[in-house]
Amino acid sequence: MLSVLAALAALVVVIHGILILCVVFGSVAAIGGRLHRRPGVAGMFYSILGLVVASDLLLGECALTRWERALRESARPGSGYSDSFIGHYFGFLPPFVHHWIGPALVVSALAAYPFWRWFERQQSQT
């Protein structure tokens, strides 16, 4: 049973890493104006981004971080970390990356969609 819980925790780590990559690269694509032309991809990206923001606002952290810690604690008490996912696995990054750059990237991505729609309308009117 313990190895199953540890394997599930490892799976959550992989999913969490993929989620972070999607948020980072999707945000860059949104800010750069590449995402709004692909409504299906934009819908998926903004849905994921909405869940990430809601989780952070409601839980104070990512739900995946909470699940991974709980699985690690269940598998082996005392093995869960107390920091964030990024702080734990990417501790070499300065704290401002997680506390300032990450939120700025998310807010910019949220503002990018209406901006690029407005920009395209302005371009089509000239």
C-alpha positions as CSV (number, residue, x, y, z in Angstrom):
1,M,0.0,0.0,0.0
2,L,2.8,2.4,0.8
3,S,4.4,2.1,-2.6
4,V,1.0,2.7,-4.3
5,L,0.7,6.0,-2.3
6,A,4.2,7.0,-3.2
7,A,3.6,6.2,-6.8
8,L,0.4,8.3,-6.7
9,A,2.4,11.2,-5.2
10,A,5.0,10.9,-8.0
11,L,2.2,11.0,-10.5
12,V,0.8,14.2,-8.9
13,V,4.4,15.6,-9.2
14,V,4.5,14.9,-12.9
15,I,1.0,16.3,-13.5
16,H,1.9,19.4,-11.5
17,G,5.0,19.9,-13.5
18,I,3.1,19.6,-16.7
19,L,0.5,22.1,-15.4
20,I,3.2,24.6,-14.6
21,L,4.7,24.3,-18.0
22,C,1.2,24.8,-19.6
23,V,0.6,27.9,-17.5
24,V,4.1,29.4,-18.3
25,F,4.1,28.6,-22.0
26,G,0.4,29.3,-22.4
27,S,0.8,32.7,-20.6
28,V,3.7,33.6,-22.9
29,A,1.6,32.6,-25.9
30,A,-1.4,34.6,-24.7
31,I,0.7,37.7,-24.0
32,G,2.4,37.4,-27.4
33,G,-0.9,37.3,-29.2
34,R,-0.7,33.7,-30.4
35,L,-3.4,32.1,-28.2
36,H,-6.5,34.2,-29.0
37,R,-6.5,33.0,-32.6
38,R,-7.1,29.4,-31.4
39,P,-10.4,29.4,-29.5
40,G,-10.2,25.8,-28.5
41,V,-6.7,26.0,-27.1
42,A,-7.5,29.4,-25.5
43,G,-10.6,27.9,-23.8
44,M,-8.6,25.1,-22.3
45,F,-5.8,27.4,-21.2
46,Y,-8.1,29.9,-19.6
47,S,-10.0,27.1,-17.9
48,I,-6.8,25.7,-16.4
49,L,-5.7,29.2,-15.4
50,G,-9.1,29.8,-13.8
51,L,-8.8,26.6,-11.8
52,V,-5.2,27.5,-10.7
53,V,-6.3,31.0,-9.6
54,A,-9.4,29.7,-7.8
55,S,-7.3,27.0,-6.0
56,D,-4.8,29.6,-4.9
57,L,-7.6,32.0,-3.7
58,L,-9.7,29.4,-2.0
59,L,-7.0,27.1,-0.5
60,G,-4.0,29.5,-0.3
61,E,-2.0,27.1,-2.5
62,C,-2.4,24.8,-5.4
63,A,-4.7,21.8,-4.8
64,L,-2.1,19.5,-6.4
65,T,0.5,20.6,-3.8
66,R,-1.9,19.7,-1.0
67,W,-2.7,16.4,-2.6
68,E,0.9,15.5,-3.1
69,R,1.8,16.3,0.5
70,A,-1.1,14.3,1.8
71,L,-0.1,11.3,-0.3
72,R,3.5,11.6,0.9
73,E,2.4,11.9,4.5
74,S,0.1,8.9,4.1
75,A,2.9,6.8,2.5
76,R,5.5,7.8,5.1
77,P,4.6,10.2,7.9
78,G,6.9,13.2,8.1
79,S,7.9,13.0,4.4
80,G,5.7,15.8,3.2
81,Y,7.3,19.2,2.6
82,S,6.0,22.5,4.0
83,D,7.0,24.8,1.2
84,S,5.2,25.3,-2.1
85,F,5.8,22.9,-5.1
86,I,8.0,25.4,-6.8
87,G,9.8,26.2,-3.6
88,H,10.4,22.5,-2.9
89,Y,11.4,21.2,-6.3
90,F,12.9,24.4,-7.7
91,G,14.5,25.8,-4.6
92,F,17.3,27.2,-6.6
93,L,15.0,29.9,-8.0
94,P,14.9,33.2,-6.1
95,P,11.7,33.7,-4.2
96,F,10.6,36.6,-6.3
97,V,10.2,34.3,-9.3
98,H,7.3,32.5,-7.5
99,H,6.0,35.4,-5.6
100,W,6.2,38.2,-8.2
101,I,6.9,36.9,-11.7
102,G,4.5,34.0,-11.6
103,P,1.5,36.2,-10.5
104,A,2.5,38.9,-13.0
105,L,2.6,36.3,-15.8
106,V,-0.9,35.0,-14.9
107,V,-2.4,38.5,-14.6
108,S,-0.8,39.5,-17.9
109,A,-2.2,36.4,-19.6
110,L,-5.7,37.2,-18.3
111,A,-5.4,40.7,-19.6
112,A,-4.0,39.6,-23.0
113,Y,-7.1,37.9,-24.4
114,P,-9.3,41.0,-24.3
115,F,-6.4,43.2,-25.4
116,W,-5.7,41.1,-28.5
117,R,-9.4,41.0,-29.4
118,W,-9.6,44.8,-29.1
119,F,-6.3,45.2,-31.1
120,E,-7.6,43.0,-33.9
121,R,-10.9,45.0,-34.1
122,Q,-8.9,48.2,-34.3
123,Q,-6.7,46.8,-37.1
124,S,-9.7,45.6,-39.1
125,Q,-11.3,49.1,-38.9
126,T,-8.4,50.8,-40.5
